[in-house]
Amino acid sequence: MASFSSKIGVLLAAAGSAVGLGSIWKFPYVVGENGGGAFIILYVACSLIFGLPLVMNDFLIGKVSGLTSDVIPLLNHSAVGSAYRHHHHLT
């Protein structure tokens, strides 16, 4: 599990989260108030159409490979990583 090395890191992460959540809530409200309701419907539809398959693909790759994001950087220096690069002709 990741942890913060300083209090300033925690503060910056909390501030970034608050700003991000504020933008998520404010954007649809402002667009809807200014006559862009159709855009919001299209935006949500496209997000679901493209986002859902990507998330499902991510879960599937993780389940099949049995790896987590903590392990992926280790592949660069392992036999599994070199075999993968050799098989897929990667450098």
DSSP file (Angstrom, degrees, kcal/mol; ACC not computed):
  #  RESIDUE AA STRUCTURE BP1 BP2  ACC     N-H-->O    O-->H-N    N-H-->O    O-->H-N    TCO  KAPPA ALPHA  PHI   PSI    X-CA   Y-CA   Z-CA
    1    1 A M              0   0    0      0, 0.0     2,-0.1     0, 0.0     0, 0.0   0.000 360.0 360.0 360.0 137.2    0.0    0.0    0.0
    2    2 A A        -     0   0    0      1,-0.0     2,-0.3     0, 0.0     0, 0.0  -0.462 360.0-173.6 -78.5 148.8    1.3    3.5   -0.9
    3    3 A S        -     0   0    0     -2,-0.1     2,-0.3     0, 0.0    -1,-0.0  -0.958  27.0-105.5-139.0 159.1    1.9    6.1    1.8
    4    4 A F        -     0   0    0     -2,-0.3     3,-0.1     1,-0.1     4,-0.0  -0.621  15.3-152.9 -85.4 142.6    2.8    9.7    1.7
    5    5 A S  S    S+     0   0    0     -2,-0.3     2,-0.3     1,-0.1    -1,-0.1   0.620  76.9  22.2 -90.4 -13.3    6.3   10.7    2.7
    6    6 A S  S  > S-     0   0    0      1,-0.1     4,-1.2     0, 0.0     3,-0.2  -0.968  73.8-116.8-148.2 163.7    5.4   14.2    4.0
    7    7 A K  H  > S+     0   0    0     -2,-0.3     4,-2.3     1,-0.2     5,-0.2   0.815 113.2  61.1 -70.4 -30.0    2.4   16.2    5.2
    8    8 A I  H  > S+     0   0    0      1,-0.2     4,-2.7     2,-0.2    -1,-0.2   0.862 100.6  55.0 -66.3 -33.5    2.6   18.5    2.2
    9    9 A G  H  > S+     0   0    0      2,-0.2     4,-2.3     1,-0.2    -1,-0.2   0.907 108.4  47.7 -63.0 -42.3    2.0   15.5   -0.1
   10   10 A V  H  X S+     0   0    0     -4,-1.2     4,-2.5     2,-0.2    -2,-0.2   0.920 112.8  49.4 -63.3 -44.2   -1.2   14.7    1.8
   11   11 A L  H  X S+     0   0    0     -4,-2.3     4,-2.4     1,-0.2    -2,-0.2   0.914 112.3  46.8 -62.6 -44.9   -2.3   18.4    1.6
   12   12 A L  H  X S+     0   0    0     -4,-2.7     4,-2.5     2,-0.2    -1,-0.2   0.887 112.4  50.2 -67.2 -38.1   -1.6   18.6   -2.1
   13   13 A A  H  X S+     0   0    0     -4,-2.3     4,-2.2     2,-0.2    -2,-0.2   0.914 111.9  47.6 -65.4 -42.2   -3.4   15.3   -2.8
   14   14 A A  H  X S+     0   0    0     -4,-2.5     4,-2.3     2,-0.2    -2,-0.2   0.904 113.1  48.4 -65.2 -41.1   -6.4   16.4   -0.8
   15   15 A A  H  X S+     0   0    0     -4,-2.4     4,-2.5     2,-0.2     5,-0.2   0.914 111.5  49.8 -65.6 -42.5   -6.5   19.8   -2.6
   16   16 A G  H  X S+     0   0    0     -4,-2.5     4,-2.3     1,-0.2    -1,-0.2   0.890 111.2  49.5 -63.2 -39.2   -6.2   18.2   -6.0
   17   17 A S  H  X S+     0   0    0     -4,-2.2     4,-2.7     2,-0.2     5,-0.2   0.920 111.1  48.9 -64.8 -44.1   -9.0   15.8   -5.2
   18   18 A A  H  X S+     0   0    0     -4,-2.3     4,-2.2     2,-0.2    -2,-0.2   0.905 112.6  47.7 -63.8 -42.0  -11.3   18.6   -4.0
   19   19 A V  H  X S+     0   0    0     -4,-2.5     4,-2.0     2,-0.2    -1,-0.2   0.917 113.0  49.1 -65.3 -42.7  -10.6   20.7   -7.1
   20   20 A G  H  X S+     0   0    0     -4,-2.3     4,-2.0     1,-0.2    -2,-0.2   0.919 112.1  46.9 -63.5 -44.6  -11.2   17.7   -9.4
   21   21 A L  H  X S+     0   0    0     -4,-2.7     4,-1.9     1,-0.2    -1,-0.2   0.876 110.2  54.0 -66.4 -36.5  -14.5   16.8   -7.7
   22   22 A G  H  X S+     0   0    0     -4,-2.2     4,-2.5    -5,-0.2    -1,-0.2   0.900 109.1  48.5 -62.3 -40.7  -15.6   20.4   -7.8
   23   23 A S  H  X S+     0   0    0     -4,-2.0     4,-2.3     2,-0.2    -2,-0.2   0.887 107.9  54.5 -67.1 -38.6  -15.0   20.5  -11.6
   24   24 A I  H  < S+     0   0    0     -4,-2.0    -1,-0.2     1,-0.2    -2,-0.2   0.896 115.7  38.6 -62.7 -39.6  -16.9   17.3  -12.1
   25   25 A W  H  X S+     0   0    0     -4,-1.9     4,-0.9     2,-0.1    -2,-0.2   0.855 118.2  47.9 -79.3 -35.1  -20.0   18.7  -10.3
   26   26 A K  H  X S+     0   0    0     -4,-2.5     4,-2.8    -5,-0.2     5,-0.3   0.880 100.4  64.1 -76.1 -38.7  -19.7   22.2  -11.7
   27   27 A F  H  X S+     0   0    0     -4,-2.3     4,-2.5     1,-0.2     5,-0.2   0.924 104.9  42.5 -56.4 -53.7  -19.2   21.4  -15.4
   28   28 A P  H  > S+     0   0    0      0, 0.0     4,-2.6     0, 0.0    -1,-0.2   0.877 114.8  52.6 -63.2 -34.0  -22.6   19.7  -16.1
   29   29 A Y  H  X S+     0   0    0     -4,-0.9     4,-2.4     2,-0.2    -2,-0.2   0.948 112.0  43.8 -64.2 -48.8  -24.4   22.3  -14.1
   30   30 A V  H  X S+     0   0    0     -4,-2.8     4,-1.3     2,-0.2    -1,-0.2   0.909 115.6  48.2 -64.7 -42.4  -22.9   25.2  -16.0
   31   31 A V  H  <>S+     0   0    0     -4,-2.5     5,-2.9    -5,-0.3     3,-0.3   0.927 112.8  48.3 -64.1 -44.1  -23.4   23.5  -19.4
   32   32 A G  H ><5S+     0   0    0     -4,-2.6     3,-1.2    -5,-0.2     5,-0.3   0.882 109.7  52.3 -63.7 -38.9  -27.0   22.6  -18.6
   33   33 A E  H 3<5S+     0   0    0     -4,-2.4    -1,-0.2     1,-0.3    -2,-0.2   0.782 109.3  50.9 -66.9 -27.0  -27.8   26.2  -17.4
   34   34 A N  T 3<5S-     0   0    0     -4,-1.3    -1,-0.3    -3,-0.3    -2,-0.2   0.144 127.2 -92.6-101.0  19.8  -26.4   27.6  -20.7
   35   35 A G  T < 5S+     0   0    0     -3,-1.2     3,-0.3     1,-0.1    -3,-0.2   0.720  90.8 120.5  85.3  21.6  -28.4   25.4  -23.0
   36   36 A G     >< +     0   0    0     -5,-2.9     4,-1.7     1,-0.2     3,-0.4  -0.009  25.1 122.3-108.1  30.6  -26.0   22.5  -23.4
   37   37 A G  H  > S+     0   0    0     -5,-0.3     4,-2.0     1,-0.2    -1,-0.2   0.857  73.7  55.6 -60.3 -36.0  -28.1   19.7  -22.1
   38   38 A A  H  > S+     0   0    0     -3,-0.3     4,-2.3     1,-0.2    -1,-0.2   0.869 104.8  54.0 -65.1 -35.3  -27.8   17.8  -25.3
   39   39 A F  H  > S+     0   0    0     -3,-0.4     4,-3.0     2,-0.2    -1,-0.2   0.910 106.3  51.8 -64.2 -41.4  -24.1   17.9  -25.1
   40   40 A I  H  X S+     0   0    0     -4,-1.7     4,-2.6     2,-0.2     5,-0.2   0.915 109.9  49.2 -62.1 -42.8  -24.2   16.4  -21.6
   41   41 A I  H  X S+     0   0    0     -4,-2.0     4,-2.2     1,-0.2    -1,-0.2   0.932 114.5  44.6 -61.9 -45.6  -26.3   13.5  -22.9
   42   42 A L  H  X S+     0   0    0     -4,-2.3     4,-2.6     2,-0.2     5,-0.2   0.892 112.7  52.3 -64.6 -40.5  -23.9   12.9  -25.8
   43   43 A Y  H  X S+     0   0    0     -4,-3.0     4,-2.3     2,-0.2    -2,-0.2   0.921 111.8  45.1 -62.9 -45.9  -20.9   13.2  -23.4
   44   44 A V  H  X S+     0   0    0     -4,-2.6     4,-2.2     2,-0.2    -1,-0.2   0.905 113.2  51.0 -66.0 -41.5  -22.2   10.7  -21.0
   45   45 A A  H  X S+     0   0    0     -4,-2.2     4,-2.7    -5,-0.2    -2,-0.2   0.933 112.6  45.2 -62.1 -46.0  -23.2    8.3  -23.8
   46   46 A C  H  X S+     0   0    0     -4,-2.6     4,-2.6     1,-0.2     5,-0.5   0.883 110.6  54.7 -65.7 -38.1  -19.8    8.5  -25.4
   47   47 A S  H  X S+     0   0    0     -4,-2.3     4,-2.4    -5,-0.2     5,-0.4   0.909 113.3  42.1 -61.4 -41.4  -18.1    8.1  -22.0
   48   48 A L  H  X S+     0   0    0     -4,-2.2     4,-1.5     3,-0.2    -2,-0.2   0.907 114.0  51.1 -71.2 -42.2  -20.1    4.9  -21.4
   49   49 A I  H  < S+     0   0    0     -4,-2.7    -2,-0.2    -5,-0.2    -1,-0.2   0.906 126.4  24.2 -63.7 -42.1  -19.6    3.5  -24.9
   50   50 A F  H  X S+     0   0    0     -4,-2.6     4,-1.1    -5,-0.2    -2,-0.2   0.824 124.1  50.1 -92.8 -35.0  -15.8    4.0  -24.9
   51   51 A G  H  X S+     0   0    0     -4,-2.4     4,-2.4    -5,-0.5     5,-0.2   0.896 103.2  56.5 -75.1 -41.6  -15.1    3.9  -21.2
   52   52 A L  H  X S+     0   0    0     -4,-1.5     4,-2.6    -5,-0.4     5,-0.2   0.928 108.2  46.5 -61.0 -48.0  -16.9    0.7  -20.2
   53   53 A P  H  > S+     0   0    0      0, 0.0     4,-2.4     0, 0.0    -1,-0.2   0.882 112.5  52.1 -62.0 -35.0  -15.1   -1.5  -22.7
   54   54 A L  H  X S+     0   0    0     -4,-1.1     4,-2.2     2,-0.2    -2,-0.2   0.913 111.3  45.8 -66.5 -41.7  -11.7    0.0  -21.7
   55   55 A V  H  X S+     0   0    0     -4,-2.4     4,-2.4     2,-0.2     5,-0.2   0.918 113.5  49.2 -66.6 -42.8  -12.4   -0.6  -18.0
   56   56 A M  H  X S+     0   0    0     -4,-2.6     4,-2.5    -5,-0.2    -2,-0.2   0.900 111.0  50.9 -63.1 -39.4  -13.6   -4.2  -18.7
   57   57 A N  H  X S+     0   0    0     -4,-2.4     4,-2.7    -5,-0.2     5,-0.2   0.907 109.1  51.2 -62.4 -42.7  -10.5   -4.7  -20.8
   58   58 A D  H  X S+     0   0    0     -4,-2.2     4,-2.1     2,-0.2    -2,-0.2   0.923 111.8  46.4 -61.3 -45.6   -8.3   -3.5  -18.0
   59   59 A F  H  X S+     0   0    0     -4,-2.4     4,-2.5     2,-0.2    -2,-0.2   0.909 112.7  50.6 -62.8 -42.2   -9.9   -5.8  -15.5
   60   60 A L  H  X S+     0   0    0     -4,-2.5     4,-2.9     2,-0.2     5,-0.3   0.920 109.6  49.3 -64.5 -44.5   -9.6   -8.7  -17.9
   61   61 A I  H  X S+     0   0    0     -4,-2.7     4,-2.5     1,-0.2     6,-0.3   0.915 113.1  48.1 -61.2 -42.6   -5.9   -8.2  -18.5
   62   62 A G  H  X S+     0   0    0     -4,-2.1     4,-1.8    -5,-0.2     5,-0.5   0.898 113.5  46.7 -64.4 -40.4   -5.3   -8.0  -14.8
   63   63 A K  H  < S+     0   0    0     -4,-2.5    -2,-0.2     2,-0.2    -1,-0.2   0.921 115.9  44.0 -68.5 -43.9   -7.3  -11.1  -14.1
   64   64 A V  H  < S+     0   0    0     -4,-2.9    -2,-0.2     1,-0.2    -1,-0.2   0.911 119.7  41.1 -68.6 -42.9   -5.6  -13.1  -16.9
   65   65 A S  H  < S-     0   0    0     -4,-2.5    -1,-0.2    -5,-0.3    -2,-0.2   0.779  94.8-141.4 -77.8 -25.0   -2.1  -12.0  -16.2
   66   66 A G     <  +     0   0    0     -4,-1.8     2,-0.3     1,-0.3    -3,-0.2   0.657  58.9 126.5  73.0  14.7   -2.5  -12.2  -12.4
   67   67 A L        -     0   0    0     -5,-0.5    -1,-0.3    -6,-0.3     2,-0.2  -0.719  47.0-151.7-105.7 155.0   -0.5   -9.0  -12.0
   68   68 A T    >>  -     0   0    0     -2,-0.3     3,-1.4    -3,-0.1     4,-1.2  -0.707  37.5 -99.6-113.6 172.0   -1.2   -5.8  -10.2
   69   69 A S  T 34 S+     0   0    0      1,-0.3    -1,-0.0    -2,-0.2    -2,-0.0   0.746 121.2  62.8 -65.3 -22.0    0.0   -2.3  -11.0
   70   70 A D  T 34 S+     0   0    0      1,-0.2    -1,-0.3     2,-0.1     4,-0.2   0.743 106.0  45.8 -71.4 -22.1    2.7   -2.7   -8.2
   71   71 A V  T X> S+     0   0    0     -3,-1.4     3,-1.2     1,-0.1     4,-0.7   0.750  90.8  81.1 -92.1 -27.2    4.3   -5.6  -10.2
   72   72 A I  G >< S+     0   0    0     -4,-1.2     3,-1.6     1,-0.3     4,-0.4   0.867  88.8  52.8 -54.5 -46.7    4.3   -4.1  -13.7
   73   73 A P  G >4 S+     0   0    0      0, 0.0     3,-0.9     0, 0.0    -1,-0.3   0.813 103.2  61.0 -60.2 -26.3    7.5   -2.0  -13.2
   74   74 A L  G X4 S+     0   0    0     -3,-1.2     3,-1.3     1,-0.2    -2,-0.2   0.711  86.9  75.0 -71.6 -19.1    9.3   -5.1  -12.0
   75   75 A L  G X< S+     0   0    0     -3,-1.6     3,-1.3    -4,-0.7    -1,-0.2   0.771  80.6  70.1 -65.5 -24.9    8.7   -6.8  -15.3
   76   76 A N  G <  S+     0   0    0     -3,-0.9    -1,-0.3    -4,-0.4    -2,-0.2   0.798 109.0  34.0 -62.6 -26.8   11.4   -4.7  -17.0
   77   77 A H  G <  S+     0   0    0     -3,-1.3     2,-0.3    -4,-0.3    -1,-0.3   0.075 105.2  88.7-116.8  22.8   14.1   -6.6  -15.0
   78   78 A S  S <> S-     0   0    0     -3,-1.3     4,-2.1     1,-0.1     5,-0.2  -0.756  81.6-115.5-120.0 166.1   12.5  -10.1  -14.9
   79   79 A A  H  > S+     0   0    0     -2,-0.3     4,-2.4     1,-0.2     5,-0.2   0.862 117.0  55.1 -65.3 -36.0   12.5  -13.2  -17.1
   80   80 A V  H  > S+     0   0    0      2,-0.2     4,-2.4     1,-0.2    -1,-0.2   0.926 108.4  48.1 -63.0 -44.3    8.8  -12.8  -17.6
   81   81 A G  H  > S+     0   0    0     -6,-0.2     4,-2.6     2,-0.2    -2,-0.2   0.904 112.7  47.1 -63.6 -42.7    9.3   -9.2  -18.9
   82   82 A S  H  X S+     0   0    0     -4,-2.1     4,-2.5     2,-0.2    -1,-0.2   0.880 112.6  50.1 -69.2 -35.9   12.1  -10.2  -21.3
   83   83 A A  H  X S+     0   0    0     -4,-2.4     4,-2.7     2,-0.2    -2,-0.2   0.903 111.6  49.0 -65.6 -39.9   10.1  -13.2  -22.6
   84   84 A Y  H  X S+     0   0    0     -4,-2.4     4,-2.4     2,-0.2    -2,-0.2   0.934 112.7  47.0 -64.0 -45.9    7.1  -10.9  -23.2
   85   85 A R  H  <>S+     0   0    0     -4,-2.6     5,-2.8     1,-0.2     4,-0.4   0.910 114.2  47.9 -62.7 -41.2    9.3   -8.3  -25.0
   86   86 A H  H ><5S+     0   0    0     -4,-2.5     3,-0.7     3,-0.2    -2,-0.2   0.919 113.0  47.8 -64.6 -43.9   10.9  -11.1  -27.1
   87   87 A H  H 3<5S+     0   0    0     -4,-2.7    -2,-0.2     1,-0.2    -1,-0.2   0.875 119.9  37.7 -65.0 -38.6    7.5  -12.6  -27.9
   88   88 A H  T 3<5S-     0   0    0     -4,-2.4    -1,-0.2    -5,-0.2    -2,-0.2   0.274 109.9-119.4 -99.7  10.1    6.0   -9.3  -28.9
   89   89 A H  T < 5 +     0   0    0     -3,-0.7     2,-0.3    -4,-0.4    -3,-0.2   0.871  60.4 151.4  55.3  43.1    9.2   -7.9  -30.5
   90   90 A L      <       0   0    0     -5,-2.8    -1,-0.2    -6,-0.2    -2,-0.1  -0.682 360.0 360.0 -99.3 157.5    9.4   -5.0  -28.2
   91   91 A T              0   0    0     -2,-0.3    -1,-0.1    -5,-0.0    -5,-0.1   0.439 360.0 360.0 -96.1 360.0   12.6   -3.3  -27.2
